[in-house]
Structures are given as structure tokens and as C-alpha cells.
Amino acid sequence: ISSCIVCPDDADRLDVFVISIEPCPRNFVLLQKHAEELGWVTEGWLGLQAAISDVAGEADLAFSDKSSVDETATLLFKQGDRRKVHRVNVTTVDGVLSTASKLHP
């Protein structure tokens, strides 16, 4: 899983720890940019570039490159779908929580 971990030195004193999960590469770059611009750095933030499923591994993600933000990307695309496909990491909810608990016990 590609991740961008932004965690202040005093993370153990935070009441809130935000986890953002985004499989689409272009959307993830925008997510990282917003995290930096909006000061999530000081709040405790974990960004994961991955998809969520019941089984961890890799999968093909169909996405549209026609807009600046893709809100229709999916792992569940049908054969014959003409969108571009990108191989992405897939994690489970347990995997996300495990990663987060190592950073914010």
C-alpha cells in the first residue's frame, strides 16, 4: 500500500486521527495536496493509496481521465468498459486499522 503518513510529534495526544483512502492515482495526488494546504499535517492524518475490499492484494481499477477528479472509478467494471485501467493495491478494513494503530495506538 502506498501511503502518505502525516503525523505530528504529539500524535499520542490527539483526540482525532483521520484516515483517507483513495485508489485513483490522480485523486490521491490531489488528496495529498489538500492535506498539505489545509494543515492536516498538524491534526494527524493517514492517507492510503489503495482500494478497500474483503481480500487484500491487487486489482484493476477502471477510471476516467476526462475530468480533474474521478468520482466513478471502480474495481467492479464490466468487460468491454472503455475506461483506462490502472493496477492498484487493495487492502481490507482490518489492514487499514492495523496500519493506523501502529501510528496512533
DOSE-547357 format. One record per residue (C-alpha): residue number from 1; z, y, x. Coordinates in steps of 0.2 Angstrom, whole numbers, plus 5000, padded with zeros to 4 digits. Example, Ala and Ser with C-alpha at 12.3 -4.5 7.8 and 13.67 -1.06 7.14 Angstrom:
BEGIN
1_5039_4978_5062;
2_5036_4995_5068;
***
This chain:
BEGIN
1_5000_5000_5000;
2_4995_5017_5007;
3_5010_5029_5004;
4_5014_5047_5007;
5_5033_5047_5008;
6_5041_5064_5007;
7_5059_5063_5008;
8_5071_5077_5014;
9_5085_5073_5026;
10_5098_5074_5012;
11_5089_5062_5001;
12_5105_5052_4999;
13_5112_5067_4989;
14_5098_5069_4977;
15_5100_5065_4958;
16_5082_5063_4955;
17_5069_5053_4965;
18_5051_5055_4959;
19_5038_5041_4961;
20_5019_5045_4959;
21_5007_5030_4958;
22_4988_5034_4959;
23_4975_5021_4964;
24_4960_5033_4964;
25_4957_5039_4982;
26_4951_5057_4977;
27_4965_5059_4964;
28_4978_5053_4977;
29_4972_5067_4989;
30_4975_5080_4975;
31_4992_5072_4971;
32_4997_5074_4990;
33_4990_5092_4990;
34_5000_5097_4974;
35_5016_5088_4981;
36_5015_5100_4997;
37_5010_5115_4987;
38_5023_5114_4974;
39_5038_5109_4985;
40_5041_5091_4980;
41_5045_5089_4998;
42_5062_5097_4995;
43_5065_5087_4980;
44_5062_5069_4985;
45_5045_5061_4982;
46_5036_5045_4985;
47_5018_5044_4982;
48_5009_5027_4982;
49_4991_5025_4983;
50_4990_5009_4973;
51_4987_5002_4956;
52_5000_4993_4946;
53_4998_4975_4939;
54_5008_4959_4937;
55_5002_4952_4953;
56_5001_4961_4970;
57_4986_4961_4981;
58_4969_4970_4980;
59_4957_4973_4966;
60_4941_4983_4962;
61_4944_5000_4954;
62_4929_5007_4944;
63_4929_5026_4944;
64_4918_5041_4940;
65_4914_5053_4954;
66_4907_5066_4941;
67_4922_5076_4939;
68_4935_5083_4951;
69_4949_5072_4943;
70_4945_5055_4937;
71_4956_5050_4921;
72_4945_5035_4917;
73_4947_5024_4932;
74_4951_5006_4928;
75_4953_4989_4935;
76_4948_4982_4919;
77_4930_4987_4919;
78_4916_4976_4911;
79_4902_4968_4921;
80_4887_4980_4921;
81_4898_4995_4922;
82_4888_5008_4932;
83_4903_5017_4939;
84_4906_5016_4958;
85_4919_5003_4963;
86_4932_5005_4976;
87_4944_4991_4983;
88_4962_4996_4980;
89_4979_4990_4984;
90_4988_4983_4969;
91_5007_4982_4968;
92_5020_4977_4955;
93_5033_4987_4947;
94_5046_4977_4957;
95_5036_4981_4973;
96_5037_5000_4969;
97_5055_4999_4965;
98_5058_4989_4982;
99_5049_5002_4992;
100_5058_5016_4983;
101_5075_5008_4985;
102_5073_5007_5004;
103_5071_5026_5004;
104_5083_5031_4991;
105_5097_5017_4989;
***
